[in-house]
């Protein structure tokens, strides 16, 4: 990877305090920093009712589209713990990955869950043949009669996506 230019816009991931994703996103927006906290609608059960809420997909993560010149301003934001690092440098998230997640969230009846990479055993490697994740590869976690749950690696997290089995091809 090329070295990071201080004045060029990149997507970075921030690590936040637990349950601070929405607040950090708002605080960064107030500072005129482009941020994005991917959300999905989920149903939650309370003792007296059910409610549909916007829930962050990546727990304790918020994405920012910024330059490294803004790093201190971002780190001074309440709730931000640090930039996610890779090989000692802030990890750059590719624009294509952000676009894929955004496109997937626009599809009907989608559900993305994430888990830490350490919890998974390697299994069959597959390539997605259609849909917004087409040409991406992943590993099958489990299958049902007609569907497969596939892990797609990103940010040291795994995005678990449910696919019809005919979307997949063994590698």
C-alpha positions in Angstrom: 0.0 0.0 0.0 1.2 3.5 -0.8 2.1 5.8 2.1 -0.8 7.8 3.4 -0.8 11.4 2.2 -1.8 13.9 5.0 -4.1 16.0 2.9 -5.9 13.3 0.9 -9.4 12.0 1.8 -9.5 8.4 3.0 -12.1 6.3 4.8 -10.9 5.3 8.2 -12.5 3.3 11.0 -12.7 4.7 14.5 -12.9 2.6 17.6 -15.5 4.1 20.0 -16.6 3.6 23.6 -19.2 0.8 23.8 -22.7 2.0 22.7 -21.3 5.4 21.7 -21.5 4.8 17.9 -24.5 7.1 17.2 -23.3 9.8 19.6 -19.8 9.8 18.1 -21.3 10.0 14.6 -23.4 13.1 15.7 -20.5 14.8 17.4 -18.2 14.3 14.4 -20.9 15.7 12.1 -21.2 18.8 14.3 -17.4 19.3 13.8 -18.0 19.1 10.0 -16.3 15.8 9.7 -17.9 13.3 7.3 -18.7 10.3 9.4 -20.9 7.2 8.8 -22.3 4.8 11.3 -23.9 1.9 9.3 -27.3 1.1 10.8 -30.0 -1.4 10.3 -33.6 -1.7 11.6 -34.0 -4.5 14.2 -36.8 -5.5 16.4 -36.1 -5.4 20.1 -38.3 -6.9 22.8 -38.9 -5.0 26.0 -40.9 -6.4 28.9 -44.0 -4.5 27.8 -43.6 -4.0 24.1 -41.7 -4.6 20.9 -40.0 -1.8 19.1 -38.1 -1.3 15.8 -34.8 0.5 16.4 -31.8 1.6 14.3 -28.9 -0.5 15.5 -25.3 0.0 14.6 -24.0 -2.9 12.5 -20.4 -2.6 13.6 -20.3 -2.4 17.4 -17.9 0.2 18.7 -17.0 1.4 15.1 -17.7 4.5 13.2 -16.3 5.3 9.8 -14.9 8.8 8.9 -14.0 10.1 5.4 -11.3 12.6 6.2 -7.6 13.5 5.9 -5.0 12.7 8.5 -4.7 16.4 9.1 -8.0 16.1 11.0 -6.7 13.2 13.2 -6.2 15.2 16.4 -9.6 17.0 16.0 -11.2 13.5 15.6 -9.4 11.9 18.5 -10.4 14.8 20.8 -14.1 14.0 20.1 -15.9 12.6 23.2 -16.4 8.8 22.8 -13.6 8.3 20.3 -11.0 5.9 21.6 -8.7 5.6 18.6 -8.3 5.0 14.9 -8.3 1.3 14.0 -4.7 0.5 13.0 -3.1 -1.9 10.7 0.7 -2.5 10.7 1.1 0.5 12.9 -0.8 3.0 10.7 -4.4 4.1 10.7 -6.2 1.4 8.6 -7.6 2.7 5.3 -11.0 1.3 4.3 -11.3 1.0 0.6 -14.1 3.1 -1.0 -15.4 0.0 -2.7 -16.0 -1.8 0.7 -18.0 1.2 2.0 -20.0 1.3 -1.2 -20.8 -2.5 -1.0 -22.0 -2.1 2.6 -24.2 0.9 1.6 -25.6 -0.9 -1.4 -26.4 -4.0 0.6 -28.2 -2.0 3.3 -30.5 -0.6 0.5 -31.7 -4.1 -0.3 -35.0 -5.3 1.3 -35.0 -7.6 4.3 -31.3 -7.6 4.9 -29.6 -8.5 8.1 -25.9 -8.2 8.8 -24.4 -9.4 12.0 -20.7 -9.1 13.0 -18.5 -11.1 15.2 -14.8 -11.0 16.0 -12.6 -13.0 13.6 -11.1 -15.1 16.5 -14.4 -16.9 17.0 -14.4 -18.7 13.6 -12.8 -21.9 12.3 -11.8 -21.9 8.7 -14.3 -23.8 6.5 -15.1 -24.1 2.8 -14.0 -21.0 0.8 -16.6 -19.6 -1.6 -17.0 -16.9 -4.2 -20.3 -15.0 -4.4 -21.7 -15.2 -7.9 -24.5 -12.6 -7.9 -25.9 -9.7 -5.9 -24.1 -6.7 -4.5 -21.3 -8.9 -3.0 -20.7 -10.5 -6.4 -17.0 -11.6 -6.9 -16.2 -11.3 -3.2 -14.9 -14.4 -1.4 -15.7 -15.7 2.0 -16.0 -18.8 4.2 -19.2 -20.7 4.8 -20.0 -20.7 8.5 -23.1 -22.9 8.4 -25.8 -24.0 6.0 -29.6 -24.6 6.1 -31.6 -26.4 3.4 -31.5 -23.5 0.9 -29.2 -20.9 2.4 -25.6 -20.5 3.5 -24.2 -18.1 6.1 -20.9 -16.7 4.8 -18.3 -14.6 6.6 -16.8 -11.7 4.6 -13.7 -10.3 6.3 -13.4 -6.6 6.9 -11.9 -4.4 9.7 -10.8 -7.4 11.8 -14.5 -8.2 12.0 -16.6 -10.6 10.1 -19.7 -9.6 8.3 -22.0 -12.6 8.3 -24.4 -12.5 5.3 -27.1 -15.0 4.5 -27.1 -16.1 0.8 -29.2 -18.5 -1.2 -26.9 -21.4 -1.9 -27.2 -20.9 -5.7 -25.4 -17.5 -5.2 -22.2 -19.3 -4.1 -19.5 -21.2 -6.0 -16.9 -23.4 -4.3 -13.3 -22.2 -4.8 
